[in-house]
């Protein structure tokens, strides 16, 4: 039945539940998708993987084992991409935090006092939206009064 479905995006979730060649083509189609809606489909695939893995090995026929092997390859790629994405987010967050700390020290020198919490939040917003070089230049070139006004103008 599932093998008779048209191979169009609207049937992909159903074809991921198929066997053999239909499953293989659906997995290839899924691997080529990089849209936001691919993630829930891959999560559905992970649930199928778990279901197959929970079966006793002797109850899996050759088709189920082949399907599990195919699913494992796509699932492993999915987990690797999630890990890489998470790692990159961590690096980005670390860079932002380091930039806020560095610029906070520079602002402390320019203003003669530590930033208030709202000023630090405003600085974090600037860091998220601009380059470190540009922000450092601005801090060096503006007067202390202009810096305070610049930080207060940000809506956090």
C-alpha positions in Angstrom: 0.0 0.0 0.0 2.7 2.6 1.0 4.8 1.7 -2.0 1.9 2.8 -4.2 1.9 6.4 -2.9 3.0 9.1 -5.2 6.5 10.2 -4.3 5.6 13.8 -3.5 6.4 15.8 -0.4 2.9 15.5 1.1 3.3 11.7 1.3 6.9 11.6 2.7 5.9 11.0 6.3 3.8 7.9 5.2 6.6 6.6 2.9 9.1 6.8 5.8 7.0 4.0 7.4 7.3 1.8 4.3 9.9 -0.9 3.6 12.6 -1.6 1.1 13.0 0.6 -1.9 10.1 2.9 -1.0 11.8 3.6 2.4 15.2 4.0 0.8 13.8 6.6 -1.7 12.0 8.4 1.1 15.2 8.5 3.2 17.1 10.0 0.3 14.4 12.6 -0.2 14.4 13.4 3.6 18.2 13.7 3.6 18.0 16.3 0.8 15.6 18.5 2.7 17.0 21.3 4.8 13.8 23.1 5.6 12.5 23.6 9.1 9.9 20.9 8.6 12.5 18.2 8.0 13.3 18.1 11.7 9.9 16.7 12.9 10.1 14.1 10.1 13.6 13.1 11.2 12.3 12.9 14.8 9.4 10.6 13.6 12.1 8.5 11.9 14.0 8.3 15.2 10.9 7.0 16.9 10.6 4.3 14.3 14.3 3.4 14.9 13.6 3.1 18.6 10.6 0.9 18.0 12.6 -1.4 15.7 15.5 -1.5 18.2 13.2 -2.5 21.0 12.1 -5.6 19.2 14.0 -8.8 20.0 16.6 -9.3 17.3 15.2 -12.7 16.5 11.8 -11.2 15.7 13.2 -8.9 13.1 12.9 -10.3 9.6 15.4 -9.5 6.9 13.3 -6.6 5.6 13.0 -5.1 9.1 16.8 -5.4 9.6 17.5 -3.8 6.3 15.1 -1.0 7.2 16.8 -0.5 10.5 20.2 -0.3 8.8 18.9 2.4 6.4 17.2 4.3 9.2 20.3 4.1 11.4 22.4 5.7 8.7 20.0 8.7 8.4 19.5 8.9 12.1 23.3 9.0 12.7 23.7 11.8 10.2 20.8 13.6 11.9 22.4 13.3 15.4 25.7 14.4 14.0 24.1 17.5 12.5 22.3 18.3 15.8 25.6 17.9 17.7 27.4 20.2 15.2 24.6 22.7 15.4 24.6 22.6 19.2 28.4 22.9 19.3 28.3 25.9 16.9 25.6 27.6 19.1 27.8 27.1 22.1 30.8 28.6 20.3 28.6 31.6 19.2 27.3 32.0 22.7 30.8 31.8 24.1 32.1 34.4 21.7 29.2 36.8 22.5 29.8 36.4 26.2 33.5 37.0 25.8 32.8 40.1 23.6 30.4 41.5 26.2 33.0 41.0 28.9 35.7 42.6 26.8 33.6 45.6 25.9 32.3 45.9 29.5 35.9 46.3 30.6 36.5 48.9 27.9 33.4 50.8 28.9 34.4 50.6 32.6 37.6 52.4 31.6 35.8 55.0 29.5 33.0 55.7 31.9 34.9 55.4 35.1 32.4 52.9 36.6 31.1 49.4 36.0 28.0 49.0 33.8 24.6 48.7 35.4 22.6 45.6 34.7 20.4 47.4 32.1 23.5 48.9 30.4 25.1 45.4 30.3 21.9 44.0 28.7 22.0 46.8 26.2 25.6 46.0 25.4 24.7 42.3 24.9 22.0 43.4 22.4 24.6 45.5 20.5 27.0 42.6 20.5 24.3 40.3 19.0 23.7 42.8 16.2 27.1 44.3 15.3 30.7 43.4 14.9 33.2 43.6 17.8 35.4 46.0 15.8 32.6 48.4 15.1 31.5 48.4 18.7 35.0 48.9 20.0 35.4 51.9 17.6 32.2 53.4 18.8 33.2 53.0 22.4 36.5 54.7 21.8 35.2 57.5 19.6 32.0 58.5 21.6 32.1 60.7 24.7 31.1 59.1 28.0 27.7 61.0 27.8 27.2 59.7 24.2 28.0 56.2 25.3 25.4 56.3 28.1 22.8 57.7 25.7 23.8 54.9 23.1 23.3 52.2 25.7 20.0 53.7 27.0 18.6 53.9 23.4 18.5 50.1 23.1 15.3 48.3 23.8 16.2 45.1 25.5 
